[in-house]
Amino acid sequence: MRPPLLDRAMIEHLLGQHPLWRLEQDPPPPAKIVREIVAPNFLAAVGLINAIALAAEKLDHHPDILLYGWNKLRISTTTHDQGGLTELDFKLAGEIDAIAGA
């Protein structure tokens, strides 16, 4: 069973622990957290994608990953089956921060 949705106060609290992430609530819902990463080159960016994919698979929680501009990643996560943010999103954010060398 997936964890429950977080309320706004808890989201703000957890964002304080993940300063490289920002909240996006633009329509359409659900809310998501987003981080941009600039890698030193294309190969490093693809390596980050692969490492993030492995971490996401272990959590059974998969982010959206966009590679653009040859070395930039835009990562966003939400818990689709709950319709918003849960503790899984912030756990994954922590894993991604560790991989990217936050």
N, C-alpha and C positions, 0 to 999 in steps of 0.2 A: 504494500500500500504506500502511496506517495504521501509525503508530509503535507500538512495543511498550508493554505495561503498565509503569508505574513501580513500583518497590519502595517499601516504607514509608519508608525513609531518604530517598529522593529526593523523595517526596511531602512529607515534613516540611521538607526543605530548600527546596523550591519554595514551600510555604506561608509560609515565613519571608520570601520576597520579595513575597508578596501578603497583607499583614496584614489586609485587609478581607474576606478569604475564610476560610471554615471548612470543615473536613472533616466529612462526614456518612457514616456507614457503617451506619446503621440497616438492619435487614432490611427488605425483601429487598435483596440486592446489586444492582447494583454500587455501589462507593464513588463519591461525587460531591463537588464543592466548591460552596459556596453563598455568595452575597452578597446582602445586603439593601440597597436604595437607597431613600431618601426624597427624592422630587422636591418642588419648591416648590408644584406644582399638578398637576391632572389632565393638562392639555395637555403640560406638560413631561415627565410620566411616559410619555405615549404617544410623545412625541418621542424619549425614550431608547430605548423599545422599537424604534422604527423604525431608529435609528442602530445599535443592537446587531444588529438583523436584517441590516443591510447588511454589517457587519463579519463576522458569522457566515457569511454567504453567501460572502464572499471566502475565508474559511478552509475552507469546506465542512465546518463543524463547528457544529452548531446546539444552543443551550442550551434548557432549559425556562425559560419566563418567565411569572411570575404577577403580574398587576396586582391589587392589593387596596387597600381603604381609600381609594380615589380618587387616591392619590398615592404608593403604595408598590409597589416591585418586589421580588420574590424571584427571583433568577436562580440556576439550578443547571446544572452541566455535568458530563458524564461521557462517555466514549467507548463508546457502546453496543455497537458491533460488536467491541470488544476486551474488554468486560465489566469496565471499571474506568477508572482515570485514566491518561492518557497526556500527553505534552508538549503536545498540542493543547489540552487543557483549560486549562493554565496560559498558553498563548499567547493563547487567547480571554479568559481572565481579565485579562490585561494590556491587551488591546484594550478591554475593558469598563471597566476602571479609567480608561483614557485618555478614553473617551467621557464617563464620569460625573464626570470631574474629581477622581479619587481624591485 
